[in-house]
Amino acid sequence: MIKLIATDMDGTLLNSKKELPEKLPKMIQALKKRNILFVPVSGRSYACLYDRFKPFSGNMSFVCLNGNLVMQGGEVLYNSELSQEELRKLLGVLRTIPGLHISLCGIRSTYYEDRKPTFESQVKQFFTDVTYVDRFEDAIEREPICKISCFDDRGVQKNGLPRLRYLAEEYYLVDAGDNWLDIMAKDRDKGTGMRALTQCLKIGMDEVMVFGDFLNDIPMMRITKNSWAMKNGHEEVAAISGHVTEWTNDENGVIRTIEKELGISL
């Protein structure tokens, strides 16, 4: 029996225009009547997700920042962080790579010091709760930093990842799509965030249904056999998932799959 449905956002729940499904409010209400929780799981910040899911946000759970922050009812349920020493070391490396634009993701805000218009518009789209700082060294003393997100205008696979792959021995590096590269503490990912949430709620993994499409979703897809890779998703995600949807994100694949599998008619 399913008690929790978790879904990635970009490329999964959202269509190509970054829009939520029209039937989503009715679906959330239908699931609530069945005592099934609907949980967004994303690399986006809490503030961004909260805004996207009004008026349901107050009572919802969110797995944010690629699993490094879990919020429930507006309170921090779980978070991972990089130490100030680690951040200073990583910033020294990242600043030497051309085409890489850095943001530091904290619990309450996302910090950036690069005011290039193309990057500024990107960081505001995915995080919304953004704060400009003259120096990142000032930001890391304000609050815990859960992850580093870098926008790579030369392409993550061609530019950032090859230059930084050696860091994978100490940190979790992942291509997060849309030219984004995330750097997090080792063994901290969407799967970690989902485990923290389900343990708190006392929900078993066989009672969880998850949807994803890209490489940063793989740790989450591995936690349950009830995993659904999107038809439009990456082949590596499909290979490790329990199922593949019949529909793409532009065909409301998440909503239609839930309707079919749980017998819900909206």
Phi, psi and omega in degrees: 000127182280130178243344182213132175242120180246138181220138169296164181261282187293125180084356182236281179283318180281147174277186184294341178267009180066032181257144174284152178299142181300326183274001185302314179303317178295323179294316180299319178294318179297320179292321180299321179296334179264007182060038176251126180277141176248119188235115172287137178233121191204162170281350180291165180280166178298315181300320180295313180293319179302315180296322183290337186248018171298143005265019183270346194302325186303326183251006184270160171256146180225132172257108190250170173050045180056041175090359183271358175213125176241124181245140178220119181059034179083000180248150178285119177267325182201143170207150174248153180214156174265138181290159179299323178297315179296318181297317179297319179296313182294320178298322177300324179283312186296326182291346180271352185264118180294144178084358183258125181244124194259142168224145178251123186259110176262184180291318185255339182209162176243129188252143177213153180234004181253115185261023174299127187307319183294323178285318182300321179292323179294313184293326179287332179291319186265345184236327177061316181275060190262149179226122176279135176229150178290325182220132177299331181300332176285322184294322187289351176265354183277320183198167178298137177257120186275325180200164172252129176243127181242129173269122185252103184282000175255359180101123183301313184291331182267332188244289187295308184299312180302325182283336186248002187302331181297339180287347184297343177290334183248337185226165175264114178251134181214139172286112185262010177084165180051038178070020180257138175239125180253140177236123185224172176298149180303137177062032175236115187203190180297327177295319178298314179297319179295320178296320178298318181293311183293326177294319179295321182273356181058047177248130180282156182295334177284353178258009182248139176238129183232150178232138178201170183222339189233176189303323180288353177272345187305314179301325178288323182292335183282347188281344183211153175285345180272046181259137183236111174279139180290147178303328180270005187280175180292143183298329179291329178290316179299323184295330184255000182269158179287331184212165173233134182292155177282344187233154178276176176295330178283352177249022180057045185302322181294309182299314183293325178291318178298316178304313183291313186287326183257000178068038180260133177244117182262000000 
